[in-house]
């Protein structure tokens, strides 16, 4: 069967369901466009969706404006523990790490796990696996920025990407520096299949950001997957996001991005902002915006 | 609205989707009946479903015949790391721990987390939280039995319980000593909402056991919840379990127990055995059996 997308790739990335501080708008916009360009290069070269997702997320992990990799939030002990997940819609394989320390690119460690029996490694074991598998290790301080040290609020943003490659394969990924001030060892929805992400070639792929505890308790990624075929990706996300109380700021708000098996791109959020960039083959110039309000004004 | 169950409690517990070695049948049967009795006492006394689930699982964590607490599997480093999860269907709150060490009752630590912002703590942070909150700590060796040291196969069983109290509230719980020979830091489906467990007063509660990676990749608890209202608990589980390849032994097999919002009890498995015990108010003597084959013969 020829994929419904007829060999066309599609890609969407986001930089977190959050409030964007005045003066940080352009850094967010440039960041998601840079991540999109990295993933797009993989897809245009005929690469796999999982590789495009990893490439896009690696870019955001290096940018301090995003709470992932460098620029991660500090937990209550003043340390950095990160989470990342990657799911391959070809065979439903999952690679994920939780409360991992001292790695530059948690998403790369998650990808390395795709070939293993284990799907989720946490804490000390995750860091050990990274070391043993040649991941780029860094001092904890290298992940900390001055801006994060000053952040007192319980910020909770996550970066993510969803891709469909020319073979019609879907992949979804997430990466986060966690929740500022959280207990050591805290994991939210980000690395958990059916909670923060999911990908299945027969349905689509989805990646969440926002209040991790509430997203996990509601198993929102599973709900989007259940609704996507009938409703399309954007309406399915909108229904899921409506379940979040949406108090704004540090409350139970969030957003998500998705691509369905026919290549349709969708996104929605109830957070104050949600920086996204997306493109698809033959669709002209990539688009970037900082939220649905901005999209509506364009 | 009066609950459809009209104030009657219901409870089901299981001792793992696994193969039961010859000679261990009675220890499994006695174990699930003992766990059932502990949970039943809570429900008959008018206690809450979450307390009944905790009480039942605590019993199984102390019995070496089950892979949870004492009797936990050894990971590839020869150590014990455990996972447990508890979900309260009243408000969808979740308490869960992953790769926790040195606690006698992981389910009690999970329950203590129900009142916190965080829903899932792992590794060092989980163990620290347990210590700080007065959990009973034990030396790692206290959790290891001779039988587990001798176990070479990748066993993967989990204990679980689902309860409905007289107020119509549902709760589901899991506890596991993990996968023998697994990497340090490995987490399977057990502590993850939508994967290994779920509870929602409007639908029901479900608890899984079996091949943790495959159950998580398929987000099976979310699938059972999506099907339970229409199909009833047992048919919904049967459909979910059919997605597991079911190679037997160490393959991707599993089983689950559930109670729907009307108090109906259901269970199914494709593992060689699945020790369960269940009872409901006014339903006569508790039942225990080691699998569907035995139930059919009765």
HADDOCK unambig.tbl for C-alpha pairs under 7 A between the chains (distance, minus, plus):
assign (segid A and resid 92 and name CA) (segid B and resid 217 and name CA) 6.10 0.50 0.50
assign (segid A and resid 93 and name CA) (segid B and resid 217 and name CA) 6.70 0.50 0.50
assign (segid A and resid 94 and name CA) (segid B and resid 217 and name CA) 6.61 0.50 0.50
assign (segid A and resid 118 and name CA) (segid B and resid 186 and name CA) 6.46 0.50 0.50
assign (segid A and resid 118 and name CA) (segid B and resid 213 and name CA) 6.54 0.50 0.50
assign (segid A and resid 119 and name CA) (segid B and resid 213 and name CA) 6.08 0.50 0.50
assign (segid A and resid 120 and name CA) (segid B and resid 186 and name CA) 5.84 0.50 0.50
assign (segid A and resid 120 and name CA) (segid B and resid 187 and name CA) 5.48 0.50 0.50
assign (segid A and resid 120 and name CA) (segid B and resid 188 and name CA) 6.92 0.50 0.50
assign (segid A and resid 121 and name CA) (segid B and resid 185 and name CA) 4.83 0.50 0.50
assign (segid A and resid 121 and name CA) (segid B and resid 186 and name CA) 4.51 0.50 0.50
assign (segid A and resid 121 and name CA) (segid B and resid 187 and name CA) 6.07 0.50 0.50
assign (segid A and resid 122 and name CA) (segid B and resid 122 and name CA) 6.71 0.50 0.50
assign (segid A and resid 122 and name CA) (segid B and resid 123 and name CA) 6.66 0.50 0.50
assign (segid A and resid 122 and name CA) (segid B and resid 185 and name CA) 4.72 0.50 0.50
assign (segid A and resid 122 and name CA) (segid B and resid 186 and name CA) 6.47 0.50 0.50
assign (segid A and resid 123 and name CA) (segid B and resid 122 and name CA) 6.66 0.50 0.50
assign (segid A and resid 123 and name CA) (segid B and resid 123 and name CA) 5.13 0.50 0.50
assign (segid A and resid 123 and name CA) (segid B and resid 124 and name CA) 6.91 0.50 0.50
assign (segid A and resid 123 and name CA) (segid B and resid 185 and name CA) 6.14 0.50 0.50
assign (segid A and resid 124 and name CA) (segid B and resid 123 and name CA) 6.90 0.50 0.50
assign (segid A and resid 124 and name CA) (segid B and resid 185 and name CA) 6.55 0.50 0.50
assign (segid A and resid 125 and name CA) (segid B and resid 184 and name CA) 4.52 0.50 0.50
assign (segid A and resid 125 and name CA) (segid B and resid 185 and name CA) 4.20 0.50 0.50
assign (segid A and resid 126 and name CA) (segid B and resid 185 and name CA) 6.08 0.50 0.50
assign (segid A and resid 184 and name CA) (segid B and resid 125 and name CA) 4.52 0.50 0.50
assign (segid A and resid 185 and name CA) (segid B and resid 121 and name CA) 4.85 0.50 0.50
assign (segid A and resid 185 and name CA) (segid B and resid 122 and name CA) 4.74 0.50 0.50
assign (segid A and resid 185 and name CA) (segid B and resid 123 and name CA) 6.17 0.50 0.50
assign (segid A and resid 185 and name CA) (segid B and resid 124 and name CA) 6.55 0.50 0.50
assign (segid A and resid 185 and name CA) (segid B and resid 125 and name CA) 4.19 0.50 0.50
assign (segid A and resid 185 and name CA) (segid B and resid 126 and name CA) 6.08 0.50 0.50
assign (segid A and resid 186 and name CA) (segid B and resid 118 and name CA) 6.45 0.50 0.50
assign (segid A and resid 186 and name CA) (segid B and resid 120 and name CA) 5.84 0.50 0.50
assign (segid A and resid 186 and name CA) (segid B and resid 121 and name CA) 4.52 0.50 0.50
assign (segid A and resid 186 and name CA) (segid B and resid 122 and name CA) 6.47 0.50 0.50
assign (segid A and resid 187 and name CA) (segid B and resid 120 and name CA) 5.47 0.50 0.50
assign (segid A and resid 187 and name CA) (segid B and resid 121 and name CA) 6.06 0.50 0.50
assign (segid A and resid 188 and name CA) (segid B and resid 120 and name CA) 6.92 0.50 0.50
assign (segid A and resid 193 and name CA) (segid B and resid 216 and name CA) 6.58 0.50 0.50
assign (segid A and resid 193 and name CA) (segid B and resid 217 and name CA) 6.26 0.50 0.50
assign (segid A and resid 193 and name CA) (segid B and resid 219 and name CA) 6.75 0.50 0.50
assign (segid A and resid 194 and name CA) (segid B and resid 194 and name CA) 6.53 0.50 0.50
assign (segid A and resid 194 and name CA) (segid B and resid 219 and name CA) 5.66 0.50 0.50
assign (segid A and resid 213 and name CA) (segid B and resid 118 and name CA) 6.52 0.50 0.50
assign (segid A and resid 213 and name CA) (segid B and resid 119 and name CA) 6.07 0.50 0.50
assign (segid A and resid 216 and name CA) (segid B and resid 193 and name CA) 6.59 0.50 0.50
assign (segid A and resid 217 and name CA) (segid B and resid 92 and name CA) 6.08 0.50 0.50
assign (segid A and resid 217 and name CA) (segid B and resid 93 and name CA) 6.69 0.50 0.50
assign (segid A and resid 217 and name CA) (segid B and resid 94 and name CA) 6.60 0.50 0.50
assign (segid A and resid 217 and name CA) (segid B and resid 193 and name CA) 6.25 0.50 0.50
assign (segid A and resid 219 and name CA) (segid B and resid 193 and name CA) 6.74 0.50 0.50
assign (segid A and resid 219 and name CA) (segid B and resid 194 and name CA) 5.65 0.50 0.50
assign (segid A and resid 222 and name CA) (segid B and resid 222 and name CA) 6.64 0.50 0.50
